[in-house]
Amino acid sequence: MLVKNILRHTITRVTGPDRKFQLVPFLRDNDIYNLAELYHENSKLTFGLEREMQRGVSLFSRPDSQDVYSKILPSFPTLNSIKLPTDFAVKEQIDKTILNRSSIRKFKKIKLSKNKLSKLLYWSCGVIRALKFKNKTANEIDDVYLRSYASGGALFPCDTYVIAINLENVSRGLYFYNTKSHSLDFIKRLEIEDIYKLITKGMLNLINVGDASALIVITSNFSRTKLKYSLRSYRFALLECGHIAQNFYLMASALKLGCVELGGFYDYEVDELLSLDGVDNSVLDVLVVGEPASQKSEPVKLSHINFNLKYGKSHGEV
Ligand SMILES: Cc1cc2nc3c(=O)[nH]c(=O)nc-3n(C[C@H](O)[C@H](O)[C@H](O)COP(=O)(O)O)c2cc1C
């Protein structure tokens, strides 16, 4: 708790465009104190951690903790919620979809239709079925909404935000993708400069973000799973985010859209824009989607793959 308070306090004090250093520079690139190694080591499943996790799992089977399922979606005081169309039909074979997936960095400045946006969001991270469970506290039957990707304990720590750039009938701004109502909850208007500030210069030179349709921002609310999965919950959040990102790539491929994942975004700036505290709730991933500048040369055919080749040909930069 103390460490977390120090972290939160430091974050609020040092955030801003002039920040040049890591929050904890003395722990960077140092073999002994390498945080990633330390974390990985500490989150390996040992008998000790298993015991701790069992405590968490049993907490979740207590009647009063079942409420967590109903609190899974954050809510925004918004008057403007844009309902998305519900024609979800996509006719594309999974093998072709995977074969034609590639990172696209050049976009055509045309507005993406609401229909395509709806399909992209729905199949990448939407609610695809609901399960009934008995809420013993309220003595009621509640629904657990399951989505198009797997989630440890069905706790769904990840959320998806849409930064609209060139979308049909959706003005430029920040929206929360409300999975339960399949709608975009308006949060705030943005100028294109606000969006450029989130991305490194190198990436802005490589990707014409201003011509893209939208940025997809995947965040995680770590507190949703920490109680149950202890140290492994952070791994689960990252894994879940990867599932969602791959869904976006595949759906973009199936809908003949361009998509590129963006490692080069500024975490603090994105968190600030989304009003996330950066500690319990933080951005994990950003993707750029849009109408591709050129149709990917030609659809890749299975017969074009020479399995004896050591190195394949890529559509774009690496
Ligand atoms: C976690 C992650 C971060 C990435 N970050 C970037 C990025 O910042 N800029 C970029 O142009 N591509 C980025 N990419 C895309 C990779 O460069 C791309 O997937 C790789 O070159 C393979 O090409 P392909 O996706 O077309 O198969 C990223 C991919 C992943 C998985």
The ligand as an ORCA input file, in Angstrom:
! r2SCAN-3c Opt
* xyz 0 1
  C       3.635     -5.540    -29.249
  C       3.855     -5.023    -30.644
  C       4.260     -3.707    -30.821
  C       4.430     -3.189    -32.109
  N       4.786     -1.880    -32.240
  C       4.910     -1.349    -33.481
  C       5.198      0.043    -33.638
  O       5.329      0.793    -32.668
  N       5.315      0.533    -34.893
  C       5.147     -0.264    -35.996
  O       5.257      0.257    -37.103
  N       4.858     -1.580    -35.881
  C       4.720     -2.138    -34.657
  N       4.384     -3.475    -34.511
  C       4.148     -4.305    -35.703
  C       5.362     -5.182    -36.033
  O       6.390     -4.405    -36.540
  C       4.908     -6.243    -37.053
  O       3.927     -7.057    -36.482
  C       6.068     -7.120    -37.503
  O       6.974     -6.373    -38.271
  C       5.599     -8.312    -38.330
  O       4.913     -7.865    -39.497
  P       3.392     -8.252    -39.800
  O       2.549     -7.819    -38.625
  O       3.032     -7.510    -41.071
  O       3.340     -9.732    -39.981
  C       4.221     -4.013    -33.249
  C       3.821     -5.344    -33.051
  C       3.632     -5.841    -31.774
  C       3.166     -7.265    -31.599
*
